[in-house]
Amino acid sequence: MRAVARPGQAPGAVLFACGMNAVRSPMAAALTRLLFPQRIYVKSCGVREGEPDPFVDAVMQEVGCDLARHRPKTFEQLDESGFDLVITLAPEAHHKALEMTRTEAVEVEYWPTPDPTLATGSREQILSSYREVRDLLQTRIKKRFGWTPTPGG
């Protein structure tokens, strides 16, 4: 049986999952790649396919992540397995992940995460909602995987 990554310890491979693989899960995957380059294998998926979201591209570019090439995919379209940890960001993704991993030695964690696509108002108010989710995910990822700044970085 594979060792389970405890809080503050980075897993070797993590899958982020959401309702649609268009906003929260690709944000989390990109942030993990940015914070742990070549240290954690990261993928994302959703219960349903979504459409790329221009607000996600905008707020992720602000922190140096380019998601222009991201194409949403479902659990079924994911061509990898062997993840140490599945982090779900929406209730339906959590149920699907538990169902799909019930016969595997995989840890599944649920991180309730607001859906910024529900934001209304001006463009700046909507972007602010997306930034809040991005920053919340970044804080959780840093804490969960034991991120420390690189010297001189």
C-alpha positions in Angstrom: 0.0 0.0 0.0 1.3 3.5 -0.9 2.1 6.0 1.8 -0.6 8.7 2.3 0.6 12.3 2.2 -0.3 13.9 5.5 -1.0 17.7 5.9 2.3 19.5 5.4 3.7 16.7 3.3 3.5 16.8 -0.5 2.1 13.8 -2.4 3.8 12.5 -5.5 0.6 12.8 -7.6 -2.5 14.8 -7.0 -5.8 15.1 -8.9 -8.0 18.2 -8.4 -11.7 17.6 -9.3 -14.7 19.9 -9.5 -18.2 19.9 -11.0 -16.9 21.2 -14.4 -13.2 21.2 -15.2 -13.2 24.9 -16.2 -12.6 27.1 -13.1 -11.6 25.8 -9.7 -9.9 22.5 -10.5 -7.7 23.9 -13.3 -6.8 26.9 -11.1 -5.8 24.5 -8.3 -3.7 22.3 -10.6 -1.9 25.3 -12.2 -1.2 26.8 -8.8 0.2 23.5 -7.6 2.5 23.3 -10.6 3.6 26.8 -10.1 4.4 26.3 -6.3 5.9 22.8 -6.7 7.5 22.7 -10.1 8.6 19.1 -11.0 7.9 17.9 -7.5 4.2 17.0 -7.7 2.5 15.4 -10.7 -0.8 17.3 -11.1 -4.0 16.8 -13.2 -7.5 18.1 -13.0 -10.9 16.9 -14.1 -14.6 17.4 -13.6 -17.9 15.5 -13.3 -18.9 17.3 -16.5 -16.9 19.0 -19.2 -17.1 22.8 -19.0 -16.1 25.5 -21.4 -12.8 27.5 -20.9 -13.6 30.6 -18.8 -11.9 33.9 -19.8 -12.1 35.2 -16.2 -9.9 32.2 -15.1 -7.4 33.0 -17.8 -7.3 36.7 -16.7 -6.8 36.1 -12.9 -4.3 33.2 -13.4 -2.1 35.3 -15.8 -1.9 37.8 -12.9 0.1 35.2 -10.9 2.2 33.9 -13.9 0.0 30.9 -14.9 -1.1 30.5 -18.5 -4.2 28.3 -18.8 -5.0 29.2 -22.5 -4.2 25.6 -23.5 -6.3 23.9 -20.8 -9.1 21.8 -22.2 -11.8 20.7 -19.7 -12.1 17.0 -19.3 -14.3 14.6 -17.2 -13.2 11.8 -14.8 -13.9 9.4 -17.6 -11.7 11.2 -20.1 -8.8 11.2 -17.7 -6.2 8.8 -19.0 -4.1 8.6 -15.9 -4.6 6.7 -12.6 -2.3 6.1 -9.6 -2.9 9.4 -7.8 -1.8 9.5 -4.1 -4.4 12.2 -3.4 -7.7 13.4 -4.9 -8.8 16.8 -3.8 -12.4 17.7 -4.6 -13.6 21.2 -4.7 -17.4 20.7 -5.1 -19.8 18.2 -3.5 -20.7 16.4 -6.7 -17.0 15.9 -7.5 -16.4 14.5 -4.0 -19.2 11.9 -4.4 -17.8 10.9 -7.9 -14.2 10.7 -6.6 -15.3 8.5 -3.6 -17.2 6.2 -6.0 -14.4 5.9 -8.5 -11.6 5.3 -5.9 -13.5 3.0 -3.5 -11.4 0.0 -4.5 -8.1 1.9 -4.5 -5.7 3.1 -1.8 -6.2 6.7 -2.6 -6.9 9.5 -0.1 -9.8 11.8 -1.0 -10.1 15.2 0.6 -12.9 17.7 0.2 -12.1 21.4 0.1 -15.4 23.3 -0.1 -14.6 26.1 -2.5 -16.9 28.9 -3.6 -18.0 29.0 -7.2 -16.9 32.3 -8.7 -19.1 31.8 -11.8 -22.1 32.7 -9.6 -20.7 36.3 -9.1 -22.7 39.2 -10.5 -22.0 42.8 -11.0 -19.3 44.7 -12.9 -16.4 43.0 -14.7 -14.2 44.1 -11.8 -16.5 42.7 -9.2 -16.6 39.4 -11.0 -12.8 39.3 -11.4 -12.6 40.0 -7.7 -14.6 36.8 -7.0 -12.3 34.8 -9.2 -9.2 36.3 -7.4 -10.7 35.4 -4.0 -11.1 31.8 -5.1 -7.6 31.7 -6.6 -6.0 33.1 -3.4 -8.0 30.8 -1.2 -6.8 27.8 -3.3 -3.2 29.0 -3.2 -3.3 29.4 0.6 -4.8 25.9 1.0 -2.3 24.3 -1.4 0.7 26.0 0.4 -0.5 24.8 3.8 -1.5 21.3 2.8 1.7 20.5 0.8 4.1 22.3 3.1 5.3 25.0 0.7 8.3 27.1 1.7 9.7 29.9 -0.4 12.9 29.2 -2.3 16.0 31.1 -1.0 16.4 34.3 -2.9 13.1 33.7 -4.6 
